[in-house]
Amino acid sequence: VSAREILARARPKPEARFVVVHAEQGYAANLPLDRFADADSLFATHHDGQPLAPEHGYPLRLVVPTLYFWKSAKWVRRIELIAEDRPGFWEVRGYSNTAEPWLEDRYS
């Protein structure tokens, strides 16, 4: 399911500019709303026609192929739309908030 479709159904408030994707064991991935809504961003339940394996995010994984993969949360449980950015699991541990692979933007 495309992230755009999720947003269309959720109808975010005008002040929403960021997304926090909450997952198991306190993990959270944060990203700007416009990056979440990229044409290639999606929620996956399967890979190559097979259900995701637990180690790959079963039952639901966010995939944001234009950013480093710590922004692609496994084991998704909840999506939060917020006005102000809030660091995710890896960002509070020193990883880059923007996670741009073409800029080799790994660490803050």
MOKADA-V355566 format. One record per run of one state. SS is the DSSP state (alpha for helix, beta for strand, coil for the rest). FROM is the first residue (numbers start at 1). TO is the last residue. If there is no record, write none. Layout:
SS&FROM&TO, SS&FROM&TO
//
This chain:
coil&1&1, beta&2&2, alpha&3&10, coil&11&17, beta&18&23, alpha&24&26, coil&27&27, beta&28&32, alpha&33&36, coil&37&41, beta&42&44, coil&45&45, beta&46&47, coil&48&49, beta&50&51, coil&52&53, alpha&54&56, coil&57&60, beta&61&63, coil&64&68, alpha&69&71, coil&72&75, beta&76&82, coil&83&90, alpha&91&93, coil&94&94, beta&95&95, coil&96&100, alpha&101&103, coil&104&106, beta&107&107, coil&108&108
//
